[in-house]
Amino acid sequence: MAPISQPDGAPEIDDRPAPAEPEGSPSPAYGQAERQEVLPELRQDAPTAAEAAAAAAVASAGSRIKPAYAAPTASQVMPPGGAVAAKLPWKAASNGKAIFRRGTPLVLWWLWVLFVVFNIVDVAVPDHDYFSFELSAGLLAVTGVVYACALRPRVVADNEAVYVYNPYRDHVARWGAVNGVYLGDSVELTCTRPSPKKDKIIYCWALYSGRRSRVRAQLRAERQKSRLPGRSSAEFGDLSRPDPVNLMVAELGRRSAAARQREAPQAMLESRWAWLPVAYLLVPGAILLELVLAR
């Protein structure tokens, strides 16, 4: 068929279809460390109120991470069905206080306790020899380390401040002292210190989340979705579930943003040593050292 001629002077009309972009192709800003947010007017599905709140929290929290990983958006942080469909990964009280920690360290702590009890009952109690005393002192010294690294670490937040309990250091930052909430290999808080000291980054030992594991989980989910087009997000099971730390950092970012909106008074970071876990380590360790040297 001969092409249809255009009148003289009329602009040429290109009726060829525009090349379709590959499904799931990233936007130009994908992968940058800048803050990301899903705008409600650009989404095909209307976000719930919980998703909108989580998006604002994540945008305020930001993400100081490598360029290979983008800051989580509301659709990435919230599971299908919104926050109502998911159990919150932190313990909330009626007075507004929330305790943030991961479950794996608690499991390791109780497994270690069972191991210590078994060894004391099976070896130390029946024998009553010199080795049983050394074994008991050594188990108690290691128990002090496990307590400091597994059971003790947590982050507690209320309407006034956020309290970070690390293995051997405690940090108290009133919301007026918190300048930013970030997600690196753990949740990080940038806090104000008295002049002339610079702002200090507090690493939350209890809320660890490796960058590489997050990237691998995101890539696995994207590959699975590309292999099964047309499936809903709920059909992907565990792949669609967000990392609990993503939800926790979003909640901490929401609390920090709320404190800025109500103009929380300026404050400074307060840090101190936690002497109780230090004593749990040093006292049994000193006893064990004395027993070994006295042989």
C-alpha positions in Angstrom: 0.0 0.0 0.0 1.4 3.4 -1.0 2.0 5.8 1.8 -0.5 8.6 2.2 0.9 11.9 1.0 0.7 15.0 3.2 -0.3 18.4 1.9 2.6 20.8 1.0 3.8 22.7 4.1 2.1 20.3 6.6 4.3 18.9 9.3 5.1 15.2 9.0 3.1 13.0 11.4 5.0 10.1 12.9 2.3 7.5 13.6 4.8 4.8 14.7 4.1 3.6 18.3 6.5 4.8 20.9 8.9 2.1 22.2 7.6 0.6 25.3 9.8 0.8 28.4 10.7 -2.6 29.9 8.4 -3.5 32.8 9.9 -2.7 36.2 12.6 -0.3 34.7 13.8 2.1 37.4 13.2 5.8 37.3 16.2 8.2 36.7 16.4 8.8 40.4 16.6 5.1 41.3 19.6 4.1 43.3 20.5 7.5 44.6 21.0 8.1 48.3 18.6 11.0 48.3 15.3 10.6 50.1 12.5 8.9 48.2 8.8 9.2 48.6 5.8 7.8 46.7 3.5 10.7 45.9 -0.2 9.8 46.3 -1.3 11.5 43.1 1.2 9.4 41.0 0.1 6.1 42.3 -2.5 4.0 40.5 -3.8 2.6 43.8 -5.0 5.0 46.4 -2.7 4.7 49.5 -4.2 4.1 52.9 -3.7 6.5 55.7 -1.2 4.1 57.3 0.8 4.0 54.0 0.8 7.7 53.7 2.1 8.1 57.3 4.8 5.5 56.7 5.9 7.2 53.5 6.2 10.6 55.3 8.2 8.9 58.1 10.6 7.2 55.7 11.1 10.4 53.8 12.0 12.2 56.9 14.2 9.3 58.1 16.2 9.1 54.9 18.7 6.4 54.2 22.5 6.8 54.3 23.3 3.8 52.2 25.3 2.8 49.1 23.9 4.0 45.7 22.9 0.4 44.9 20.0 0.5 47.3 17.2 3.1 47.2 15.4 4.4 50.3 12.3 2.4 51.1 9.0 3.8 49.9 5.6 3.3 51.5 4.8 0.4 49.2 8.1 -1.3 50.1 7.8 -0.7 53.9 4.1 -1.5 54.3 2.9 -5.1 53.7 -0.2 -5.7 51.4 -3.3 -4.5 53.2 -1.5 -1.8 55.2 -0.4 -1.8 58.8 -3.6 -3.5 59.9 -2.6 -6.7 58.2 0.8 -6.9 59.9 1.8 -7.3 63.5 3.9 -4.4 64.6 7.5 -5.6 65.2 7.8 -3.5 68.4 6.2 -3.6 71.8 3.9 -0.7 72.3 2.5 0.5 75.7 -0.6 2.6 76.4 1.5 5.5 77.6 3.0 6.0 74.2 6.3 4.2 75.0 7.6 1.7 72.4 10.4 -0.9 72.8 12.3 -1.8 69.6 14.4 -4.9 69.4 14.9 -8.0 67.2 13.7 -11.4 68.2 16.8 -13.4 67.2 19.0 -12.2 70.0 16.4 -13.1 72.6 16.2 -16.6 71.2 20.1 -16.9 71.3 20.0 -15.6 74.9 17.6 -18.3 76.1 19.4 -21.0 74.2 22.6 -20.0 76.0 20.9 -20.0 79.4 19.7 -23.6 78.8 23.2 -24.6 77.8 24.7 -23.1 81.0 22.1 -24.7 83.2 22.6 -28.1 81.6 26.4 -27.9 82.1 26.2 -26.7 85.7 23.7 -29.5 86.6 25.5 -32.2 84.6 29.1 -31.3 85.5 29.6 -28.7 88.2 27.1 -29.9 90.8 27.9 -33.7 90.8 31.7 -33.4 90.6 32.6 -30.6 93.1 36.2 -30.6 91.9 38.6 -27.8 90.9 37.6 -28.1 87.3 33.9 -27.6 88.1 34.7 -24.3 89.7 36.7 -23.2 86.7 33.9 -24.3 84.4 31.3 -22.4 86.4 33.4 -19.2 86.4 34.0 -19.4 82.7 30.3 -20.0 81.9 29.3 -17.0 84.1 31.9 -14.8 82.3 30.6 -15.8 78.9 27.1 -15.3 80.1 27.9 -11.7 81.0 29.0 -11.2 77.4 25.9 -12.8 75.9 23.7 -10.8 78.3 25.4 -7.5 77.2 25.3 -8.3 73.5 22.0 -10.2 73.1 19.5 -9.5 76.0 20.4 -6.0 77.0 20.4 -4.0 73.7 17.2 -2.3 72.9 15.8 1.1 71.8 13.0 2.7 73.9 11.1 5.7 72.5 8.4 7.8 74.1 7.0 11.3 73.6 9.9 13.0 75.2 13.1 11.1 74.2 14.7 8.0 72.6 16.8 5.8 74.8 19.5 3.6 73.2 20.8 0.7 75.3 24.0 -0.7 73.7 26.1 -3.5 75.3 28.2 -1.2 77.5 26.9 2.3 76.7 23.6 4.1 77.3 22.5 7.1 75.3 19.6 9.4 76.1 18.5 11.8 73.3 15.5 14.0 73.8 13.7 14.6 70.5 15.1 18.2 70.4 18.6 16.7 70.2 17.8 14.2 67.3 18.8 15.8 63.9 18.2 12.7 61.8 17.2 9.0 61.7 19.0 6.9 59.1 19.3 3.3 58.1 22.7 1.9 57.4 24.0 -1.4 58.7 21.8 -0.5 61.7 19.5 2.3 62.7 21.5 5.4 63.2 20.6 8.6 65.1 22.4 11.9 64.5 22.4 13.8 67.8 23.5 17.2 68.9 26.3 17.5 71.5 27.5 20.6 73.5 29.7 23.0 71.5 32.4 22.8 70.2 31.8 19.1 69.7 30.3 18.0 66.4 27.1 15.9 66.1 27.5 12.3 67.1 26.1 9.3 65.3 24.6 6.7 67.6 24.5 3.2 66.2 21.6 1.2 67.6 23.1 -2.2 68.4 19.7 -3.9 68.8 18.4 -2.7 65.3 21.0 -4.1 62.9 20.1 -4.6 59.3 22.9 -5.4 56.8 22.9 -3.5 53.5 23.9 -6.5 51.5 21.1 -8.7 52.9 18.5 -6.0 52.1 19.8 -5.6 48.5 19.7 -9.4 48.0 16.2 -9.6 49.4 15.0 -6.8 47.1 16.6 -8.4 44.1 15.1 -11.8 44.8 11.6 -10.2 45.1 12.1 -8.3 41.8 13.2 -11.5 40.0 10.3 -13.5 41.4 7.8 -10.8 40.3 9.4 -10.7 36.8 9.1 -14.4 36.4 5.4 -14.5 37.5 3.8 -11.5 35.8 0.2 -10.7 36.7 0.4 -12.1 40.2 -0.7 -10.0 43.2 1.8 -8.9 45.9 0.0 -11.1 48.5 0.8 -14.3 46.5 4.5 -13.8 46.9 4.4 -14.7 50.6 7.6 -14.0 52.5 9.1 -12.0 49.6 6.5 -9.3 50.1 7.1 -9.0 53.8 9.2 -6.0 54.8 12.2 -6.2 57.0 11.1 -5.4 60.6 13.9 -2.9 60.9 12.4 -0.9 57.9 9.2 -0.6 59.9 11.1 0.3 63.1 13.1 3.1 61.4 10.0 4.4 59.8 8.3 4.6 63.2 11.3 6.3 64.8 11.4 8.8 61.9 7.7 9.5 62.3 8.2 10.2 66.0 11.2 12.5 65.2 9.1 14.4 62.6 6.2 14.7 65.0 8.6 16.2 67.6 9.9 18.8 65.1 6.3 19.7 64.2 5.4 20.4 67.8 8.7 22.3 68.2 10.4 20.2 70.8 12.8 22.2 73.0 16.5 22.0 72.1 18.5 19.4 74.0 21.9 17.7 74.0 22.8 14.0 73.8 23.5 12.4 77.1 25.8 9.3 77.2 27.2 7.2 80.0 28.8 3.9 80.7 26.6 0.9 81.7 28.4 -0.4 84.7 26.1 -3.4 85.4 27.0 -5.4 82.3 30.7 -4.4 82.8 30.5 -6.0 86.3 28.8 -9.1 84.9 31.9 -9.6 82.7 34.7 -8.5 85.0 33.8 -10.3 88.2 33.5 -13.8 86.9 36.4 -13.1 84.6 38.6 -12.1 87.5 37.5 -15.2 89.5 38.3 -17.5 86.5 41.8 -15.8 86.1 42.5 -16.3 89.8 41.5 -20.0 89.6 43.7 -20.6 86.6 46.8 -18.8 88.1 46.3 -20.7 91.4 46.8 -24.1 89.8 
